[in-house]
Amino acid sequence: MRLGSASPNPFSSVTGISADFHESGFLTLLVFDISGRLVFARDEGFQTPGNARFTISAEGLPSGRYLLVARFNGGQSLVPLLIAK
């Protein structure tokens, strides 16, 4: 799996992340705040080869720096996020 950058980033309400899957597998999206606390988790289920786009909402989160961790088939990819409200 290869993740694109978040767009828009910084964002105030919702951002989107594109992903390119070269194989099938299960995807989980996790967002951590700067202190390492898990603030968001969503199981995106089984993904098949191809392109997909996922959204992350800033609802309930204060302005600041965050890290999106996408776990797929035992590996993970990271995308920095910046919420600016």
Secondary structure, 3 states (H helix, E strand, C coil): CEEEEEECCCECCEEEEEEEECCCEEEEEEEEECCCCEEEEEEEEEECCEEEEEEEECCCCCCEEEEEEEEECCEEEEEEEEECC
